[in-house]
Amino acid sequence: MGLGLETILVFVVFALLYAGLARGRARNWLLFAASVVAVYWLQPWLPIRYADFLLPTFTLLLTAGGWWLTRRPDPARPWRLEREDWLALAALVGLIFLLGMNRFLAPDWRLTPSRPPAPGLILAVLALTGLILAAITPLLVGARRWWALTGGILAIVGVFVVMKTPGLAQPLAAWWRSHTGQNVAIASPADLGWLGFSYVSFRIIHTLRDRQTGLLPDLSLQEYVAYVVFFPAFIAGPIDRAERFQKDWRALPGLRGLDAARLSQGGARILTGMFKKFVIADTLAMGMALTPELAQQSHNSLALWALLYGYAFRLYFDFAGYTDIAIGVALLLGVRLPENFQRPYLKTNITTFWQSWHITLSDWARFYIFSPLSRTLLRRKPRPSQKLIIFLGLMATMLTIGLWHGVAWSFVIWGGWHGLGLFIHKVWSDRTRKWYRGLKDHPHQKRAWTLLAWFITFQFVVLGWVWFLLPDPALAARTFLRLFGVGG
Amino acid sequence: MSELDANLVREKIRAYITRELIRDPDYDLDDDEGVITEGLMDSFALADFAVFVEQEFGVYIPDPDLTVDKMDTLSQMVARVMRG
């Protein structure tokens, strides 16, 4: 995540100019164009030639593909586009091509991270995408549509797995290098540092699935692209939902531009986020938060605990700070993004922790993994036991959340840790629900119990970070034992 | 879904929740009582509820509608089923 001070300053200056000068529908078009440009501008430089231009281009083409699959065409003329969609398509293609023209600018003037490929290659990529979308169009009407949407979801999952699995991303990087005439021997998964793809893919999957179930409203191409790559939320979320975003988007032309209340609220949120990120998190990162190197060196159990707490707070303030900045910038623009954190470290059980930590990701996983899987199992005859259904649902959900961060054993263990924790809490709360509700007549007992529950929950979450932060599971296991004075 | 009678739906859902989800058939569940926020059942039970609604009333509730915000009270649940 590369949201530095310079980037925030550019966001804020842009947002203020937009609030002061843009009027009516021009606001939507300006934000659409800014978000498309930001996909390239925010992308860090990559060592493979043209990768830092082509990967952002793929982000936009995948997004366009998502829109094509989710629109509801006239069955008699499935190729026919509304006038506004033609305009958005022309703007999207035109912007991609114009950004490609950065090839002819001096490096200091480029909006792209490095020199883009030749115009011929860009045109070929655009034309190929157009041909693929035209070829699948007959599948988008009638009963075949469901399969086309399923194919779209599987394709995104497939790309996601390849990009997030080092064992697959490395050969892909080598293959790409072999075509650009670069050294294949030093190919690495980091060559394919595709900014924003994790969030983009989950947003597109949400729209594909919601089209299958009939929940997705009709979105114009402009709305769809803006939703998927909306620049304040492009780097680190929140994930948001298309129907919620669309309401704000359609209200933009009617908003007061220089609304003092909205601008001050957005500004305060940005300052809060900057304080969390640049003061608290970055200070903790200076030797007070556990890292793989410190985990190797530290043998003292107390020091390890202190470093682990440091890491827990660094991670929270870093991520929550980013979210505050994203929400604040979006507020300046007139869009109210959903909250992603609600005091997660103060929760008194692991279930409410997950309802308040990275909320939009947890919601996504509940809607598209836990709930459909549980319902499928509940419909089976004979029906599996309630406990088994909950266990499988929670494990699948938490393993997916783990793997979303990267296909590695460390994230599998971290996901499994939380899946198991959630399951144990579920069984426990089923058994103690009545007793717990009775505690409301015994405030002292309830307070003591709440404090103990908070302590246990917090330690559980903090211990889980050991698996999350240390990429080597063997080191993580050693560190885990050392925390309890085992192994020295 | 116009054939569905809201009162009948309400009583069937009330009986299902108290019997199967709260597991206390004698519990006197109010229409606007928060079944999840008041700790009577947890949000995991919403999947059970959705399958019950599918099988009993033939109404499919999409997964993103199964949230505490949207399905905390009997009134909310009945309104969602009646919407079809």
Boltz contact constraints between the chains, C-beta under 6 A:
constraints:
  - contact:
      token1: [A, 213]
      token2: [B, 62]
      max_distance: 6.0
  - contact:
      token1: [A, 215]
      token2: [B, 62]
      max_distance: 6.0
  - contact:
      token1: [A, 367]
      token2: [B, 63]
      max_distance: 6.0
  - contact:
      token1: [A, 367]
      token2: [B, 64]
      max_distance: 6.0
  - contact:
      token1: [A, 371]
      token2: [B, 47]
      max_distance: 6.0
  - contact:
      token1: [A, 371]
      token2: [B, 63]
      max_distance: 6.0
  - contact:
      token1: [A, 371]
      token2: [B, 66]
      max_distance: 6.0
  - contact:
      token1: [A, 372]
      token2: [B, 63]
      max_distance: 6.0
  - contact:
      token1: [A, 374]
      token2: [B, 47]
      max_distance: 6.0
  - contact:
      token1: [A, 375]
      token2: [B, 47]
      max_distance: 6.0
  - contact:
      token1: [A, 375]
      token2: [B, 50]
      max_distance: 6.0
  - contact:
      token1: [A, 375]
      token2: [B, 51]
      max_distance: 6.0
  - contact:
      token1: [A, 378]
      token2: [B, 51]
      max_distance: 6.0
  - contact:
      token1: [A, 379]
      token2: [B, 51]
      max_distance: 6.0
  - contact:
      token1: [A, 390]
      token2: [B, 44]
      max_distance: 6.0
  - contact:
      token1: [A, 437]
      token2: [B, 39]
      max_distance: 6.0
